[in-house]
Amino acid sequence: MNKEEALVVFSGGQDSTTCLFWALRQFKKVYALSFLYGQKHQKEVELAREIALEAGVEFEVMDVSFIAGLGRNSLTDTSIVMDEEKPADSFPNTFVPGRNLFFLSIAAVYAREKGINHMVTGVSQTDFSGYPDCRDGFIKSLNVTLNLAMDEQFVIHTPLMWINKAQTWALADELGVLDLIRTKTLTCYNGIIGDGCGHCPSCKLRREGLDTYLATKK
């Protein structure tokens, strides 16, 4: 396995784009893998391709639309009104069951075929919506499982795991891509590039983090 190469699970959103440029600092060669999973905001994949091209990163998309039919959620089912706030007793209906489990498992097979043992994902336990598959415990558990399943030594890197959105913006700035991420990424669940719609959960989190970072930068 090549220890100088890495595969980034890349959606074209704020977090994964930050991770892409983080990986470019850490590894000699970086690959990016995006997924079509029936998401309403699948324009993110087109933007991911453009960003990867600009960054000189080899890019590929996989269609895993079966995920959309496994569980009901507002990101893949247009009949469900999106939660704009996290329910007190559960995670929001924007949670796509199994999404990161599938993404990282498929990414591991893809990486194995290319001889890559480093994978990078933009999940965070600090600023998240309560999604169980963004937690550090899940990532560590899956890392062990993937190694056992394929008798490999994968390492899953989570550079955003313990930082909040303001710190993620700070990292983007330090990497020299704050403007790119602010204007060319798609985090909005309603499919609006850049600052987004302003009221979906993802946009709120992104905006609050940006405002906090810009206030401290002055």
C-alpha positions in Angstrom: 0.0 0.0 0.0 1.2 3.5 -0.9 1.7 5.7 2.2 2.2 8.8 0.2 -1.3 8.8 -1.4 -4.7 9.5 -0.1 -8.3 9.2 -1.1 -10.7 12.0 -0.1 -14.5 11.2 0.2 -15.4 14.4 -1.6 -18.9 16.0 -1.8 -18.0 19.5 -3.0 -19.2 21.0 0.3 -17.4 23.1 2.8 -16.0 20.3 5.0 -14.9 17.9 2.3 -13.3 20.7 0.3 -11.4 21.8 3.3 -10.3 18.2 3.7 -9.3 18.0 0.1 -6.8 20.9 0.4 -5.7 19.6 3.8 -4.9 16.3 2.1 -2.9 18.0 -0.6 -0.7 19.4 2.1 -0.2 16.0 3.7 0.2 13.7 0.8 2.1 13.6 -2.5 -0.9 12.4 -4.5 -4.6 12.8 -3.7 -7.7 11.2 -5.3 -11.3 12.4 -4.8 -14.4 10.2 -4.8 -17.9 11.6 -4.9 -21.2 9.8 -4.6 -24.7 10.2 -6.2 -27.0 8.8 -3.6 -30.3 10.3 -4.7 -29.7 13.6 -2.9 -31.8 16.6 -4.0 -28.8 18.8 -4.0 -26.7 16.6 -6.3 -25.4 19.7 -8.1 -22.7 19.4 -5.4 -21.1 16.6 -7.4 -20.7 18.9 -10.4 -19.0 21.4 -8.2 -16.8 18.7 -6.7 -15.6 17.8 -10.2 -14.8 21.4 -11.0 -12.9 21.9 -7.7 -11.0 18.7 -8.2 -10.0 19.8 -11.7 -8.9 23.1 -10.4 -6.8 21.4 -7.7 -5.3 18.9 -10.1 -6.9 16.0 -8.3 -8.0 12.8 -10.0 -11.8 12.6 -9.6 -14.4 9.9 -9.9 -18.2 9.7 -9.2 -20.0 6.5 -8.1 -23.8 6.1 -8.3 -25.1 4.6 -5.1 -28.7 5.7 -5.5 -29.9 2.6 -3.8 -29.2 4.4 -0.5 -32.1 6.7 -1.2 -34.5 3.8 -1.1 -33.3 2.3 2.1 -34.7 4.9 4.6 -36.9 7.9 4.5 -35.2 11.3 4.9 -35.7 14.8 3.7 -32.5 14.9 1.6 -33.6 12.2 -0.8 -37.4 12.3 -0.5 -39.1 15.5 -1.8 -42.3 14.7 0.0 -40.7 15.2 3.4 -40.5 18.8 4.7 -37.0 19.3 6.0 -36.4 19.9 9.7 -34.9 23.3 10.2 -34.1 22.6 13.8 -32.8 19.5 15.5 -35.7 17.7 17.3 -35.2 17.5 21.1 -35.5 13.7 21.3 -33.8 12.6 18.1 -31.6 13.6 15.1 -33.2 15.7 12.3 -34.9 14.1 9.3 -31.9 15.2 7.1 -30.1 12.2 8.5 -29.5 9.7 5.7 -29.2 6.2 7.4 -26.0 4.4 6.6 -24.6 7.2 4.3 -21.2 7.4 5.8 -21.1 3.7 6.4 -21.6 3.0 2.7 -19.4 5.9 1.5 -16.4 4.8 3.6 -16.9 1.1 2.9 -17.0 1.7 -0.9 -14.2 4.2 -0.7 -12.1 1.5 1.1 -12.6 -1.0 -1.7 -11.8 1.7 -4.3 -8.7 2.7 -2.3 -7.5 -0.9 -2.0 -7.7 -1.4 -5.8 -5.5 1.6 -6.2 -3.1 0.6 -3.5 -4.0 3.5 -1.2 -4.3 3.0 2.5 -5.1 6.6 3.6 -8.6 7.9 3.4 -9.9 11.3 4.4 -13.4 12.3 5.4 -14.9 15.6 6.7 -17.0 14.3 9.5 -17.1 16.2 12.8 -18.3 15.5 16.3 -17.9 19.1 17.4 -20.3 20.9 15.1 -22.8 18.3 13.9 -26.6 17.7 13.8 -26.5 14.7 16.0 -25.8 12.3 13.1 -24.5 9.1 14.7 -22.2 8.3 11.7 -20.3 11.5 12.2 -19.0 10.5 15.6 -15.4 9.6 16.4 -16.4 6.3 17.9 -18.1 5.2 14.7 -15.1 6.2 12.5 -12.6 4.3 14.7 -14.9 1.3 14.8 -15.3 1.2 11.0 -11.6 1.7 10.5 -11.0 -1.5 12.5 -13.8 -3.3 10.7 -12.5 -2.4 7.2 -9.0 -3.5 8.1 -10.3 -6.8 9.3 -12.7 -7.2 6.4 -9.9 -6.8 3.8 -6.8 -7.6 5.8 -5.4 -4.2 5.1 -4.0 -1.3 7.1 -6.3 1.6 6.2 -6.1 4.8 8.1 -9.2 7.1 8.1 -8.2 10.7 8.7 -10.8 13.1 10.2 -9.1 16.5 10.3 -12.3 18.3 11.3 -13.4 15.8 14.0 -12.6 18.0 17.0 -13.0 21.5 15.5 -16.1 23.7 15.1 -17.3 25.5 12.0 -15.4 28.7 12.9 -12.2 26.7 13.2 -13.0 25.0 9.9 -13.2 28.3 8.2 -9.9 29.3 9.9 -8.3 26.1 8.6 -9.6 26.9 5.1 -8.1 30.4 5.4 -4.7 29.0 6.5 -4.8 26.6 3.5 -5.4 29.6 1.2 -8.8 28.5 0.0 -11.3 30.5 2.1 -12.7 32.4 -0.9 -12.9 29.3 -3.0 -14.8 27.4 -0.3 -17.1 30.4 0.4 -18.1 30.9 -3.2 -17.7 27.6 -5.1 -18.8 24.9 -2.6 -22.3 23.7 -2.0 -23.3 23.0 1.6 -26.9 24.0 1.3 -29.5 21.2 1.4 -31.7 23.2 -1.0 -28.9 23.3 -3.6 -27.9 26.9 -3.5 -24.1 27.5 -4.1 -22.0 29.6 -1.7 -23.8 31.2 1.2 -26.9 29.1 0.3 -30.5 29.5 1.3 -29.7 30.7 4.8 -32.4 28.7 6.6 -31.7 25.0 6.2 -29.7 23.4 9.0 -26.5 23.2 7.0 -26.6 26.8 5.9 -27.2 28.0 9.5 -24.2 26.1 10.8 -22.0 27.3 8.0 -23.1 31.0 8.3 -22.7 31.0 12.1 -19.2 29.6 11.8 -18.2 32.1 9.2 -19.5 35.0 11.1 -17.7 33.9 14.2 -14.4 33.4 12.4 -14.6 36.7 10.5 -15.4 38.5 13.8 -12.3 37.1 15.4 -10.1 37.8 12.4 -10.7 41.6 12.5 
